[in-house]
Amino acid sequence: MNLFEFEGKRPTVHPEAFVAPTATLIGDVTVERGASIWYGAVLRADICAIVIREGSNVQDNSVLHAQPDTTLTVGPDATIGHGCVVHCAEVGAKTLVGNGSTLLDGATVGAGTLVAAGSVVTPGTAIPAGVVAAGIPCRATKPIAGTSSEFWVEMNPPYYRELAQRHAAGAPRVDR
């Protein structure tokens, strides 16, 4: 893993978290127990703070950053999908942000919500808890309860915790 101190602030990673060797964490980043940060992800907390709560996963090639003097919090058991840009204030517990989504300044996403792949949550938008949200701009479309989206929100965190353990135990670098 690539960890960098910035102006006296350095990443803190729980010993039971997984950070892929090609992930980059800069500055005031906290990664809690059981969380995973995947290959190519960048968490840049140079002018802000970033907190990845217990059991959450930030998947490959996602970038997290926020406005000056704010804290970006990814709640417990949340999933940030592949290739996302997360520049918001909060992603709630057990929320899934679909692949390729963008969450902009000051936005919040409530707990237990699925943000559909490719969505754009515009600055300052508050997506409520317990919904499926989609679009550009992203808006709540229906309650998540009883939908197939609810399965993905529930299934992703434990799956990624187990997969992270497998990567930590058996994904050595291969020399040519």
PARO-466434 format. One record per atom (N, C-alpha, C): x, y, z. Coordinates in steps of 0.001 Angstrom, whole numbers, padded with zeros to 6 digits, always signed. Example, Ala and Ser with C-alpha at 12.3 -4.5 7.8 and 13.67 -1.06 7.14 Angstrom:
PARO-466434
+013190-005690+007800/+012300-004500+007800/+013200-003300+007800/+012850-002250+007080/+013670-001060+007140/+012900+000030+007870/
END
This chain:
PARO-466434
+000845-001178+000000/+000000+000000+000000/+000885+001232+000000/+000366+002275-000590/+001094+003535-000677/+000476+004514+000313/+001195+004794+001391/+000711+005708+002415/+001612+006938+002422/+000991+008129+002418/+001756+009360+002389/+001270+010305+003473/+002235+010864+004215/+001925+011918+005170/+001825+013236+004401/+000897+014089+004820/+000778+015421+004227/+000615+016441+005342/+001547+017365+005427/+001527+018438+006424/+001231+017914+007823/+001929+016844+008185/+001846+016281+009527/+000686+015326+009758/-000157+015128+008754/-001278+014191+008895/-000971+012954+008070/-001191+011799+008697/-000875+010551+008009/-002022+009558+008143/-002131+008649+007176/-003194+007643+007222/-003072+006725+008436/-004231+006302+008932/-004327+005312+009998/-005135+004147+009449/-004523+002965+009453/-005176+001774+008913/-005222+000718+010002/-006422+000257+010322/-006576-000800+011325/-005849-002058+010842/-005206-002793+011747/-004483-004002+011331/-005366-005073+010691/-006661-005016+010935/-007566-005996+010333/-008296-005436+009112/-007784-004351+008557/-008312-003802+007301/-007409-004303+006173/-007941-004314+004957/-007150-004671+003777/-007000-003430+002911/-005752-003095+002590/-005468-002034+001632/-004588-002663+000566/-005071-002696-000652/-004335-003306-001757/-003004-002593-001965/-002015-003325-002457/-000680-002732-002607/-000620-001571-003588/-001574-001447-004484/-001563-000335-005441/-002526+000783-005068/-003189+000660-003921/-004042+001746-003430/-003154+002836-002841/-003648+004084-002856/-002887+005208-002336/-003734+005972-001330/-003187+006160-000131/-003851+006911+000928/-002944+008069+001310/-003501+009283+001296/-002713+010488+001532/-003363+011307+002635/-002596+011655+003651/-003055+012582+004677/-003974+011963+005708/-005009+012699+006077/-005888+012375+007205/-006958+011350+006815/-006498+010132+006525/-007380+009025+006149/-007423+008037+007313/-008629+007590+007662/-008802+006535+008662/-009541+005382+008009/-008972+004181+008118/-009600+002967+007596/-009815+002039+008788/-011074+001773+009104/-011413+000990+010291/-011370-000515+010037/-011513-001261+011105/-011457-002723+011108/-012387-003337+010060/-011846-004294+009324/-012655-005040+008370/-012973-004305+007090/-012528-003056+006957/-012750-002303+005727/-011729-002744+004683/-012028-002474+003414/-011079-002811+002355/-011008-001676+001338/-009780-001407+000912/-009499-000391-000100/-008792-001140-001224/-009365-001126-002413/-008937-002027-003488/-007954-001376-004448/-007486-002169-005379/-006419-001811-006310/-006721-000518-007067/-005747+000375-007048/-005846+001617-007792/-006690+002701-007143/-007316+002404-006017/-008121+003434-005341/-007202+004517-004776/-007688+005751-004772/-006947+006877-004214/-007847+007579-003207/-007377+007687-001969/-008069+008427-000918/-007151+009580-000547/-007492+010789-001014/-006614+011951-000839/-007233+012912+000160/-006736+012836+001387/-007222+013682+002474/-006159+014711+002827/-005822+015527+001859/-004827+016570+002081/-005457+017822+002679/-006638+018194+002215/-007323+019398+002702/-008604+019058+003457/-008870+017773+003620/-010079+017284+004281/-009686+016074+005114/-010659+015423+005714/-010454+014135+006380/-011357+013118+005689/-010900+011869+005643/-011700+010782+005078/-011734+009663+006096/-012949+009179+006407/-013121+008080+007350/-013886+006964+006649/-013267+005791+006591/-013898+004598+006027/-014257+003709+007211/-015542+003608+007486/-016005+002890+008679/-015893+001373+008528/-016047+000708+009639/-015879-000738+009752/-016687-001495+008697/-015994-002427+008029/-016651-003329+007090/-016951-002760+005721/-016627-001486+005485/-016906-000877+004179/-015853-001268+003160/-016177-001088+001879/-015201-001362+000827/-015232-000260-000213/-014025+000139-000619/-013834+001121-001682/-013156+000359-002808/-013877+000165-003891/-013411-000739-004934/-012457-000067-005916/-011930-000887-006800/-010848-000532-007703/-011079+000785-008438/-010015+001598-008447/-009931+002838-009216/-010926+003918-008814/-011480+003821-007626/-012315+004917-007129/-011421+005982-006503/-011898+007230-006548/-011153+008357-005988/-012049+009045-004971/-011522+009232-003754/-012255+009923-002689/-011472+011154-002277/-012169+012272-002129/-011595+013556-001750/-012783+014405-001321/-012569+015523-000678/-013695+016374-000273/-013248+017826-000206/-014203+018677+000097/-013941+020103+000194/-013019+020408+001376/-012356+021565+001346/-011467+021935+002452/-012185+021941+003795/-011469+021457+004801/-011918+021498+006200/-013233+020766+006440/-013490+019713+005664/-014671+018869+005867/-014210+017438+006093/-015150+016596+006483/-014883+015169+006631/-015827+014401+005726/-015256+013550+004898/-016017+012610+004064/-016072+011303+004834/-017277+010859+005170/-017449+009622+005917/-018178+008599+005054/-017589+007411+004966/-018246+006265+004333/-018690+005376+005485/-020001+005239+005659/-020566+004553+006815/-020244+003071+006862/-020515+002435+008003/-020227+001011+008169/-020942+000168+007109/-020217-000833+006610/-020761-001798+005642/-021276-001156+004360/-020700-000034+003978/-021059+000604+002710/-020124+000094+001615/-020562+000244+000377/-019767-000138-000789/-019667+001051-001728/-018434+001393-002085/-018176+002357-003154/-017714+001505-004331/-018513+001430-005383/-018231+000558-006521/-016993+000977-007292/-016698+000218-008323/-015521+000444-009160/-015617+001780-009895/-014492+002500-009926/-014387+003695-010751/-015289+004846-010371/-015559+005013-009100/-016399+006126-008649/-015545+007340-008293/-016155+008519-008393/-015556+009743-007877/-016457+010186-006728/-015914+010154-005521/-016694+010470-004322/-016080+011718-003702/-016785+012833-003845/-016303+014137-003392/-017402+014768-002543/-018092+013935-001778/-019282+014381-001048/-018999+014472+000442/-020059+014579+001238/-019929+014676+002682/-020120+013330+003367/-021104+012534+002910/-021390+011287+003616/-022063+010270+002711/-021604+009030+002874/-022260+007863+002290/-022709+007043+003490/-024013+006814+003616/-024573+006174+004801/-024221+004704+004942/-024508+004175+006112/-024276+002759+006420/-025052+001879+005451/-024435+000763+005076/-025062-000225+004188/-025623+000411+002914/-024888+001364+002386/-025251+001992+001115/-024338+001441+000044/-024852+001289-001160/-024046+000853-002290/-024054+001949-003348/-022871+002456-003664/-022702+003438-004723/-022236+002666-005949/-023071+002611-006964/-022815+001797-008146/-021623+002265-008958/-021058+001338-009711/-019872+001577-010528/-020012+002847-011360/-018925+003612-011400/-018866+004783-012260/-019705+005965-011827/-020197+005950-010607/-021005+007072-010126/-020114+008211-009645/-020706+009405-009614/-020015+010599-009132/-020885+011255-008073/-020292+011514-006908/-020990+012180-005804/-020236+013467-005526/-020907+014608-005677/-020222+015896-005654/-020348+016632-004321/-019695+017785-004237/-019511+018556-003011/-020750+018638-002134/-020565+018269-000868/-021603+018443+000119/-022783+017504+000026/-022806+016628-000960/-023929+015694-001097/-023888+014661+000022/-025068+014112+000345/-025169+013028+001313/-026071+011946+000733/-025751+010700+001088/-026564+009564+000658/-026942+008804+001922/-028241+008623+002147/-028737+007985+003360/-028430+006505+003433/-028578+005959+004615/-028289+004549+004889/-029196+003632+004081/-028641+002484+003707/-029431+001454+003047/-029930+001825+001673/-029233+002707+000996/-029636+003184-000329/-028739+002589-001394/-029268+002398-002587/-028469+002025-003748/-028478+003190-004721/-027277+003700-005026/-027117+004710-006073/-026740+003933-007329/-027582+003980-008339/-027383+003185-009547/-026099+003570-010267/-025512+002595-010945/-024279+002801-011693/-024410+003989-012633/-023350+004789-012701/-023298+005910-013622/-024074+007142-013199/-024611+007133-012010/-025391+008284-011541/-024477+009440-011143/-025045+010643-011138/-024337+011829-010672/-025188+012489-009595/-024668+012485-008363/-025333+013157-007246/-024754+014569-007205/-025570+015542-007550/-025108+016919-007708/-024799+017576-006356/-024042+018678-006373/-023626+019321-005128/-024796+019634-004202/-024594+019302-002925/-025574+019623-001897/-026810+018753-001861/-026946+017803-002771/-028125+016940-002809/-028117+015982-001631/-029295+015747-001054/-029458+014764+000018/-030345+013647-000515/-029738+012489-000765/-030498+011309-001182/-030966+010623+000101/-032249+010351+000246/-032739+009789+001505/-032307+008343+001735/-032520+007883+002940/-032222+006498+003315/-033249+005554+002699/-032798+004325+002414/-033716+003258+002039/-034360+003368+000682/-033643+003943-000276/-034215+004096-001613/-033259+003572-002682/-033799+003391-003881/-032997+003240-005082/-032979+004623-005715/-031775+005110-006031/-031632+006435-006628/-030849+006285-007924/-031211+007072-008929/-030568+006923-010233/-030650+008218-011012/-029776+008327-012004/-029883+009387-012987/-028844+010470-012896/-028977+011386-013860/-028150+012585-013934/-029109+013744-014148/-029469+014486-013121/-029008+014342-011752/-029695+013171-011040/-029013+012628-010053/-029516+011472-009307/-030682+011883-008411/-031739+011067-008456/-032925+011287-007625/-033437+009946-007128/-034096+009939-005983/-034733+008726-005479/-035827+008309-006454/-035850+006999-006804/-036860+006521-007749/-037911+005641-007098/-037535+004921-006028/-038482+004047-005344/-037853+003557-004045/-038669+003047-003131/-038108+002419-001930/-037309+001170-002316/-036256+000889-001570/-035410-000259-001880/-036014-001570-001354/-036817-001487-000307/-037373-002685+000323/-038113-003551-000701/-037759-004824-000736/-038423-005779-001605/-037925-005803-003037/-036911-005003-003355/-036375-004992-004720/-035112-005843-004800/-034678-006164-006006/-033420-006897-006169/-032232-006051-005725/-032364-004748-005741/-031293-003860-005275/-030990-004076-003803/-031999-004413-003034/-031810-004665-001608/-030835-005823-001394/-030910-006841-002236/-029986-007980-002167/-028545-007507-002321/-028281-006648-003315/-026907-006191-003572/-026371-005358-002422/-027206-004513-001848/-026789-003680-000723/-026402-004562+000465/-027171-005604+000710/-026904-006506+001837/-025742-007457+001567/-025594-007933+000339/-024623-008960-000004/-023195-008432-000162/-023028-007238-000678/-021693-006733-000997/-020733-006653+000190/-021101-006067+001330/-020118-005942+002416/-019545-007276+002916/-020363-008285+003229/-019743-009530+003685/-018936-010224+002600/-019386-010115+001353/-018636-010710+000249/-017253-010072+000131/-017202-008748+000192/-015920-008062+000061/-015028-008248+001283/-015590-008414+002482/-014757-008730+003649/-014055-010069+003445/-014801-011062+002969/-014218-012383+002730/-013209-012336+001586/-013517-011639+000519/-012607-011537-000620/-011319-010811-000226/-011432-009794+000611/-010242-009073+001084/-009320-010002+001860/-009876-010875+002686/-009054-011842+003426/-008319-012760+002465/-008986-013173+001399/-008345-014036+000405/-007210-013309-000312/-007424-012047-000650/-006362-011272-001306/-005186-011044-000367/-005468-010745+000886/-004391-010517+001855/-003555-011776+002052/-004213-012934+001996/-003516-014201+002231/-002840-014768+000993/-003317-014414-000196/-002801-015156-001341/-002809-014439-002672/-002375-013182-002703/-002258-012485-003986/-000866-011850-004068/+000169-012700-004113/+001542-012152-004142/+001855-011523-005498/+002754-010555-005441/+003222-009916-006675/+003951-010954-007509/+003757-010910-008814/+004407-011844-009736/+005461-011083-010518/+006692-011588-010485/+007757-010987-011285/+007759-011631-012651/+008101-010860-013653/+008127-011404-015027/+009201-012436-015195/
END
